[in-house]
């Protein structure tokens, strides 16, 4: 069977823990573009060790803009974006290769999310099916700094049957690191555009924890569900706290410049 004309695109930063397994699962694609940004580990060396990878280095521009930039290095107009901590199964690869691709359709893939190699059944992680396969002449990612997504307006979304496996966290340090990193990007992206306050940060953090643990069934995952829900709440608290702080700094600087 001929390889379908799809370029895989990955943006990777400090991904040495998971990148090898990810790339191993993509060896049947003829082109895998790996865009390495600001890595301080062996990500670059790992990416270059695979015969089907084309490796580029550059700056991080926010998740949406970086993925669009990385897609520009692909040879094919059909692109499938993959995170460096995701793993495709042979069944998923076969399903993708068998598709009759339609440029007016974007294709979503269900993710089975894990924490410390344990499948997470709640916390909202169970309903995760991001759009990943699309024709870059028809659509692209939005420019969101975080929570980026393919623009699907006027497009049909088709959900594939086979899932992929996602291994984003192997310990509490990584959960907290993500909460810190994403909250900073959120605050920087919305500074001066959205209001925040200390009370909003506290209420948002508490509401996010309750939603994750009870409404989104984190409770069924036991201790792991509690830990994830706490970190979800922490992330929400931090993003509004940092936004509040940046807005206050901006106001103070403005007052100093005007002499008020």
N, C-alpha and C positions, 0 to 999 in steps of 0.2 A: 504494500500500500504506500502511495506517495505521501510524504509529509505535507500537511496542509500549510498554506502560506500564512503562517501566523508568527509574529515576533513576540517573544516573551520579554517583558520589561520589569526589572527589579530595581528599586532604590534601596541602598544598603548603607547602614552606619553602625559600626561596632557590632557586627552580626556573626562573628566567628563561631558562636555556639551552635547556630542553627543553619548557617548558609550552605554547608556541605550537603546536608541531608536534603535541603530544598533543591539545590542544583542537581543532585543525583536523581530526583524525581522528575526532572525536566530534560533528561538527556535525549529524549526522542523528538524534541523540537530542534530544528536546525539552527535557530538563532535565539540566543538569550542575551539581551542587553542588560548589563549590570552597571548601574550608575552609583559610584561610591562617593559619599559625601562626608567629610570631616571624621573619618574613622581613625581610631588610635589603636586598633588591634590588627589581627591578621586577615581582616575582611578582604582587602585588595588582593593579597596573595592567594587566598582560597578561590576568589572569583576567577583569577587568571589561570588556575590549574585545570579548568574544564575546557575541552576542545571546542565546544559549541558556544562559548561565551565571548561577547565583545564588551570589553570593560572600558568605562570612561570615569573620569574624576571631575568633580565640580562642587560648587557651593550648594547649600541647602536654601531653598527659596520659599519655604512653606510646603506642606505636603502636596497640595493640589498643583501648584506651579512647578514644583520639582518633578512630579510625575509627568506633567505635560512636556517639560523640557527634556526629560529622559526619553520620552516616546519619540522625540525628534531624531534620535540616533538609530531608530529601527529601520530596517530595510523594507518591511511589509506594511501595508495600510491596515491590515487586521492585527490588532494588538491585544494581548492578554497581560494584565498587570498582576504581579505576584509579590507578596511580601516575603522578606527573607526568612521568616519563621513559619512559612506555610509549606505543606507537603502535598503533592498531587499523587493520587493512587493510579496504578495502571488502568483501572476501569474508567477513571475520570479522563485520562489522556485519550483513551480509545473513544469515549463519548464525544470529546471535542473534535477529534480527527474525523469522526463520522458525520459532523454537522453539515447541513447545506446552508452555508452562511448567507445571511440577508443583511444588507447594509442598513436597513431600517429597523433592525432588531439588535438589542444589546442583550448580553447573556450573563445571568447571575449564577453564582456558585455558592452553595451552602457550606458554611464553615463549622466544623466540629472543634470547638475551642477547649483547650486543656490548660490546667494549672498544675505544675509539678507532675506532668504526665497523666493526670487524672482528668477524665472528661467532665466538664462542667455542664450541668443540666439546667441551671437556673441563672439568676443574676442578669437576665436579659441576653446572656450569651447564647442561648439556645435558639434564638430566632434570627440568626446572623446569616444573611445571604447577599453579600455585596455584588454589584455588577462589576465584572472584570474583563469580559471579552467584548470588543467593540471595534468599529471601523473608524479610524482616526480622521477620515475625511468627513465624517458625519457628526461626530461629537467628540468631547474631551472631558477632562476633569474640571470641576469648578476651581476657583482660586482660593478656596478656604485654607487657612494656615493649618487647621486641624479638622478632623471629621470631613475630609474631602470625599467627593463622590462623583461618579460619572453623571453628566447632564443627560437626563432621560426625557426631557420635554419633546413631545411629538414622536417619541420612539416607543416601540413595543419591547417589553421586558420578558425574556424567556428564561425560565429557571431550569438549570440542568438537574438531572436526576442524581448523579454521583456527587458526593461531597469531597471537600479537601480537608486536610487536618491542619490545625493551627496550634502552635506551641509558643505562645508569646511570653510566658512567665514561668520561671523555675524557682521563684522564691519571693519573699516579701520585699526584698530590696528592689527588685525589678518593678513590682507594682508601684512602690513609692516613687521610684525614679520616673516612671511614666507619668504619674500624677504631677510631679514637679515639672517635667518637660512640657507636657501638653498644656498645663495651666499657664505656663509662661508664654507659650505661643498664642494661646487664646487671649490673654491680657494684652499682649503686644498688638494683636490684630484688631482689637476692639477699643483700644485706648483712645479717648476723645470722641468715640462714636456711640458708646453705650454707657449708661449710668450704673454705678454700683455703690454699695455701702457695706459697712461691717455687719449690720443686721441681715442684709441680703445674703452675704457670704455664709453666715451661720445657719440661716433658715434653708438655704439651698443645699448645704452639706448634709443637714439632718434629713431633709426631704429625699435627697438622692439615696442616702443609706436605707431609709424605710422602703422606698420604692424598689430598690435592688433586692433587699432581703425578703420582703413580704410580697409585694405585688408582682415582682418578677421572679419569685420562687427561689431566691438564693437560699432560703431555709432548707430546701431539700438536699443541698450539697453539704449540709452540716457545718463543720468548722471552716472548711474552705470557702463555703458560701458566705459565712460571716466575715471572714478576712477580706474577700473580694468586695463585699458590700461596704465594709468600712473604708477601703481604699477608693471605691467609687465616690463615697461621700467626701473623703479627703480631697479628691481631685476637684470636685465641684466647689467645695469650700475655698480651695486655693485659687481657682481661676477668678472667682469674684473678689477675693481678698486682694490678689495682685492687680486686678483691674482697678479696684478702688484706690490702691496705693499709687498706681501710675497716673490716674486722673488727678489725684491730689498734687502730685509732683508737677504735672503739667500746669495746673492752676497757679501753683506757687511761682513757677518760672515765668508765667505770663504776667503775674502781678509785679514781679521784680523788673521785668522789661518795661512795663508801663509806669513803674514807680508808684503803684498803688499798694 
